[in-house]
Amino acid sequence: MAKAIEDIQTLGEIMQAAHEKLSRDHWDYLIGGAETETTLLRNRQALEEIAFRPRVLNNVSEIDPSTELLGKKTSLPILLAPIGSAEQLDPEGMLPAAKAAAEFGVGIVKSSVATPDIEEAAEKSGADLIFQLYVRGDDAWIYEHLKRVEAAGYVGFCLTVDSAQYGRRERDKVKGFRPTQRSRVSGVNYQAALDWGVVERLRTQTELPLILKGIATAEDAEIAANLGVDVIYISNHGGRQLDHGRGAIEVLPEVVDAVGDQATVIIDGGFYHGADILKAIALGANAVGLGRLYGFGLGAFGQAGVKRVLEILAEEIISAMALLGVTNLAQLSPDHVHPAAPVRLPNPTSAFHLFDVDDGPY
Ligand SMILES: Cc1cc2nc3c(=O)[nH]c(=O)nc-3n(C[C@H](O)[C@H](O)[C@H](O)COP(=O)(O)O)c2cc1C
């Protein structure tokens, strides 16, 4: 039985509460990936193939897990990633998550395919918002969105570039389930037609930090950085787009090598615990995006659930930093990690080893 929020002490309990609360269709939409879900599983596998090399006797009585992202202070080195059709998790869409992000002092990316709209999300949340666009029109259409985003006070503009086609989510397909926002699919060919020229022209249109989400190789990271993209966002969309990709964290070292200090590096995909996040920071990421993890909080308990996710994550991060022997994030380096054999086979919820969430047959 899932617990009341006041009794929850671990992230696994929040996952379990979301599993109990959400309909099967909405759970599958949240948790699932594309095709055989190999990319999805590799996100976890790759994280579990990293062990820590802790240092001791460093006086860790005061720990500061905060950092800066896009010129703003963030209380943890994280960003809430865009979740489309968030209204399947909470009737108010992404707004409760944005309010929790504001309360906790972390940023959030608003998906162009999640309610509420650009202006309402900004007015009602008070959060440091980044806008993420799926392109459904020509350059002029993109710039119209950009102007609205600038006028509403967003702190960054993000193009998702790993979605030339909508991933084949078999969990949804076998049930004939279509997420709320998939009914509005006109103009998808503009997303397929995106190229570097669009990015180059977009760069000339705004002073806002520009983020490309869905970079998966050093080659593309280098092109982006040379075009003046501010943030290289490494992502395989949580395993929801191309199947048989690498685990996200496997991509991180080559991207960090390729861009050096030229751009900020964010990564997401399979990060469900404080320790996971610190592995990415040690390998050179500036921040880590969270998708499903805060989706569990939103789906189970709305704003309070997302806040509880962030609180527990902060406890986990502070605990792991102390045990690694660092007092701030800048002290983490590749010397703190080491290759290791994974201890279990991954499944979509294997990060929460106490909870066996069995969905039964389709
Ligand atoms: C339910 C759901 C909806 C998503 N919608 C979007 C979206 O609208 N735009 C986007 O760029 N990424 C979207 N993503 C991908 C996330 O932003 C993020 O890259 C991914 O969830 C990270 O993996 P994680 O869930 O393992 O943390 C979505 C992910 C999920 C789980």
The ligand as a MOL file (V3000), in Angstrom:
LIG
                    3D

  0  0  0     0  0            999 V3000
M  V30 BEGIN CTAB
M  V30 COUNTS 31 33 0 0 0
M  V30 BEGIN ATOM
M  V30 1 C 6.2290 11.4410 -19.8260 0
M  V30 2 C 7.3740 12.1160 -20.5160 0
M  V30 3 C 7.1230 13.1610 -21.3790 0
M  V30 4 C 8.2050 13.8210 -22.0120 0
M  V30 5 N 7.9530 14.8930 -22.8110 0
M  V30 6 C 8.9880 15.5830 -23.3450 0
M  V30 7 C 8.7670 16.7770 -24.0700 0
M  V30 8 O 7.6300 17.2550 -24.2170 0
M  V30 9 N 9.8520 17.3970 -24.5900 0
M  V30 10 C 11.1230 16.9140 -24.4390 0
M  V30 11 O 12.0770 17.5270 -24.9390 0
M  V30 12 N 11.3530 15.8030 -23.7280 0
M  V30 13 C 10.3340 15.1400 -23.1720 0
M  V30 14 N 10.5720 14.0300 -22.4130 0
M  V30 15 C 11.9600 13.6120 -22.1460 0
M  V30 16 C 12.4370 14.2720 -20.8400 0
M  V30 17 O 12.5140 15.6580 -20.9760 0
M  V30 18 C 13.7990 13.7350 -20.4100 0
M  V30 19 O 14.7050 13.8670 -21.4900 0
M  V30 20 C 13.7480 12.2650 -19.9640 0
M  V30 21 O 12.5610 11.9950 -19.2560 0
M  V30 22 C 14.9560 11.9720 -19.0730 0
M  V30 23 O 14.9730 10.6460 -18.6610 0
M  V30 24 P 14.4150 10.1540 -17.2260 0
M  V30 25 O 12.9310 10.1680 -17.3230 0
M  V30 26 O 14.9770 8.7720 -17.1240 0
M  V30 27 O 14.9350 11.1240 -16.1960 0
M  V30 28 C 9.5160 13.3730 -21.7820 0
M  V30 29 C 9.7550 12.3150 -20.8950 0
M  V30 30 C 8.7070 11.6920 -20.2620 0
M  V30 31 C 8.9970 10.5730 -19.2950 0
M  V30 END ATOM
M  V30 BEGIN BOND
M  V30 1 1 1 2
M  V30 2 1 2 3
M  V30 3 2 2 30
M  V30 4 2 3 4
M  V30 5 1 4 5
M  V30 6 1 4 28
M  V30 7 2 5 6
M  V30 8 1 6 7
M  V30 9 1 6 13
M  V30 10 2 7 8
M  V30 11 1 7 9
M  V30 12 1 9 10
M  V30 13 2 10 11
M  V30 14 1 10 12
M  V30 15 2 12 13
M  V30 16 1 13 14
M  V30 17 1 14 15
M  V30 18 1 14 28
M  V30 19 1 15 16
M  V30 20 1 16 17
M  V30 21 1 16 18
M  V30 22 1 18 19
M  V30 23 1 18 20
M  V30 24 1 20 21
M  V30 25 1 20 22
M  V30 26 1 22 23
M  V30 27 1 23 24
M  V30 28 2 24 25
M  V30 29 1 24 26
M  V30 30 1 24 27
M  V30 31 2 28 29
M  V30 32 1 29 30
M  V30 33 1 30 31
M  V30 END BOND
M  V30 END CTAB
M  END
